[in-house]
Amino acid sequence: MEGKSVVPVQPGGLTGGHSEEKREIIRRLREYRKTGGPGSLVKLAEAIRPKGRITDDLLREMCQDRVGEMPISQWRRIARALSLYGS
């Protein structure tokens, strides 16, 4: 997230377009991390990486309510990867 502002955001505080979809992705991401453990984010990021600049650090930040500006296409890549891993 180089050069992008990262601000603490409570999931209910996401606003603007696609906010419901983003809240659901964060919920799923947290559940995935909870059941899979800390190393699971590395696996998830590797599944996404060929098509986007999503890192395990970014996913960890998202789990901690730190969400920067990111196109909805990136959010949806995370959602698709979560679906592949059953979350």
Rosetta silent file (secondary structure, phi, psi, omega in degrees, C-alpha in Angstrom):
SEQUENCE: MEGKSVVPVQPGGLTGGHSEEKREIIRRLREYRKTGGPGSLVKLAEAIRPKGRITDDLLREMCQDRVGEMPISQWRRIARALSLYGS
SCORE:     score description
SCORE:     0.000 S_00000001
   1 L     0.000   33.829  178.620    0.000    0.000    0.000 S_00000001
   2 L   -56.313  134.639  176.135    2.890    2.278   -0.752 S_00000001
   3 L    73.831   -0.826  179.295    1.799    5.840   -1.248 S_00000001
   4 L  -103.770  141.483  177.930   -1.764    5.069   -0.214 S_00000001
   5 L   -76.494  136.070  177.666   -3.285    6.483    2.920 S_00000001
   6 E  -118.305  124.690 -178.007   -4.249    3.868    5.480 S_00000001
   7 E  -127.900  144.005  174.948   -6.740    4.847    8.106 S_00000001
   8 E   -64.816  130.113 -179.426   -8.309    2.873   10.935 S_00000001
   9 L  -137.894  126.669  172.505  -11.866    2.065    9.933 S_00000001
  10 L   -74.053  143.278 -178.266  -14.428    0.077   11.846 S_00000001
  11 H   -51.251  -36.639  177.050  -16.224   -2.314    9.481 S_00000001
  12 H   -71.988  -12.347 -178.221  -19.461   -0.432   10.041 S_00000001
  13 H   -89.994   -4.200  176.225  -17.606    2.758    9.166 S_00000001
  14 L   -66.505  130.825 -178.894  -16.939    1.821    5.546 S_00000001
  15 L  -129.551  177.016  178.124  -18.893    4.199    3.387 S_00000001
  16 L    85.894 -167.917 -178.177  -19.315    4.942   -0.255 S_00000001
  17 L   -61.306  139.153  174.573  -19.817    2.531   -3.082 S_00000001
  18 L    66.563   20.722 -175.590  -19.779   -1.167   -2.315 S_00000001
  19 H   -62.737  -38.420  177.974  -19.505   -0.640    1.464 S_00000001
  20 H   -63.090  -43.636  179.864  -21.728   -3.651    2.289 S_00000001
  21 H   -62.440  -41.436  179.636  -19.646   -5.858    0.024 S_00000001
  22 H   -65.800  -42.521  178.144  -16.422   -4.603    1.639 S_00000001
  23 H   -60.492  -40.326  179.491  -17.749   -5.231    5.162 S_00000001
  24 H   -66.757  -38.994  178.223  -18.634   -8.788    4.181 S_00000001
  25 H   -64.829  -42.275  177.736  -15.171   -9.384    2.718 S_00000001
  26 H   -63.119  -42.019  177.937  -13.545   -8.131    5.932 S_00000001
  27 H   -60.001  -46.598  179.446  -15.815  -10.401    7.970 S_00000001
  28 H   -64.505  -39.762  179.796  -14.890  -13.396    5.810 S_00000001
  29 H   -62.720  -43.219  178.066  -11.199  -12.497    5.929 S_00000001
  30 H   -63.581  -42.114  179.013  -11.254  -12.380    9.727 S_00000001
  31 H   -63.609  -42.513  178.162  -13.055  -15.717    9.903 S_00000001
  32 H   -59.772  -45.940 -179.898  -10.539  -17.251    7.504 S_00000001
  33 H   -65.691  -40.019 -179.385   -7.628  -16.003    9.602 S_00000001
  34 H   -61.987  -44.861 -177.893   -9.275  -17.168   12.824 S_00000001
  35 H   -80.739  -31.044 -176.143   -9.800  -20.715   11.566 S_00000001
  36 H   -93.758  -15.688 -178.713   -6.606  -20.964    9.504 S_00000001
  37 L    86.859  170.667 -175.438   -4.178  -19.235   11.828 S_00000001
  38 L   -57.951  -36.994 -179.366   -1.694  -16.428   11.132 S_00000001
  39 L   -69.242  -13.848 -178.336    0.123  -18.267    8.322 S_00000001
  40 H   -65.267  -27.945 -179.758   -3.111  -18.601    6.398 S_00000001
  41 H   -68.744  -31.115  176.611   -2.847  -15.008    5.160 S_00000001
  42 H   -64.310  -46.729  179.378    0.417  -15.837    3.372 S_00000001
  43 H   -59.911  -44.319 -179.849   -1.319  -18.693    1.544 S_00000001
  44 H   -64.607  -44.777  179.905   -4.249  -16.465    0.636 S_00000001
  45 H   -61.739  -38.757  179.042   -1.992  -13.652   -0.604 S_00000001
  46 H   -65.360  -33.061  177.315   -0.056  -16.103   -2.777 S_00000001
  47 H   -68.763  -28.592 -177.670   -3.320  -17.233   -4.360 S_00000001
  48 H   -90.264  -36.011 -168.035   -4.144  -13.601   -5.210 S_00000001
  49 H   -48.454  -40.818 -177.647   -0.688  -12.271   -6.050 S_00000001
  50 H   -58.068  -24.511 -175.690   -0.432  -13.305   -9.703 S_00000001
  51 H  -113.228    0.145 -177.468   -3.346  -11.011  -10.530 S_00000001
  52 L  -163.874  167.394 -179.162   -3.006   -8.214   -8.001 S_00000001
  53 L   -95.717   53.063  179.049   -0.743   -6.476   -5.530 S_00000001
  54 L   -98.683  123.646  179.341   -2.297   -8.048   -2.470 S_00000001
  55 L  -113.203  164.963  176.186    0.203   -9.042    0.210 S_00000001
  56 H   -64.202  -30.906  176.324   -0.215  -10.858    3.492 S_00000001
  57 H   -63.136  -42.830  178.316    0.696   -7.571    5.216 S_00000001
  58 H   -63.064  -44.127  179.198   -2.209   -5.838    3.491 S_00000001
  59 H   -62.118  -39.125  178.048   -4.580   -8.651    4.486 S_00000001
  60 H   -63.464  -43.461  177.941   -3.341   -8.420    8.078 S_00000001
  61 H   -60.081  -41.569  179.723   -3.974   -4.655    8.072 S_00000001
  62 H   -63.329  -39.176  177.711   -7.486   -5.258    6.794 S_00000001
  63 H   -63.551  -24.770 -178.240   -8.139   -7.720    9.637 S_00000001
  64 L   -99.029   21.276  178.549   -7.096   -4.964   12.055 S_00000001
  65 L    62.908   30.213  175.423   -9.555   -2.431   10.610 S_00000001
  66 E  -114.319  100.135 -173.655   -6.858   -0.551    8.723 S_00000001
  67 E  -120.269  122.654  176.597   -8.192   -0.128    5.217 S_00000001
  68 E   -96.578 -179.319  177.578   -6.650    2.131    2.606 S_00000001
  69 L   -68.492  130.169 -178.254   -8.005    3.179   -0.742 S_00000001
  70 L  -153.758  134.212 -179.873   -8.243    0.154   -2.957 S_00000001
  71 L   -60.735  149.755 -179.886  -10.243   -0.482   -6.126 S_00000001
  72 H   -59.978  -27.758  178.646  -13.275   -2.736   -5.757 S_00000001
  73 H   -61.632  -35.357  177.671  -11.610   -5.129   -8.201 S_00000001
  74 H   -69.713  -41.834  176.467   -8.920   -5.815   -5.581 S_00000001
  75 H   -57.593  -42.671 -177.714  -11.553   -6.417   -2.893 S_00000001
  76 H   -69.995  -30.237  173.590  -13.242   -8.889   -5.232 S_00000001
  77 H   -63.231  -40.639  176.911   -9.966  -10.720   -5.848 S_00000001
  78 H   -63.020  -44.688 -179.791   -9.734  -11.246   -2.101 S_00000001
  79 H   -60.761  -42.775  179.373  -13.337  -12.468   -2.039 S_00000001
  80 H   -64.311  -41.532  178.689  -12.681  -14.963   -4.863 S_00000001
  81 H   -64.807  -39.459  176.841   -9.584  -16.300   -3.110 S_00000001
  82 H   -61.769  -38.461  178.452  -11.566  -16.680    0.123 S_00000001
  83 H   -64.561  -38.555  178.398  -14.164  -18.663   -1.802 S_00000001
  84 H   -61.815  -34.465 -177.261  -11.439  -20.961   -3.160 S_00000001
  85 L   -97.574   14.771  171.957  -10.311  -21.707    0.384 S_00000001
  86 L    77.390   26.407  178.140  -13.811  -22.285    1.704 S_00000001
  87 L  -119.037    0.000    0.000  -14.427  -19.084    3.615 S_00000001
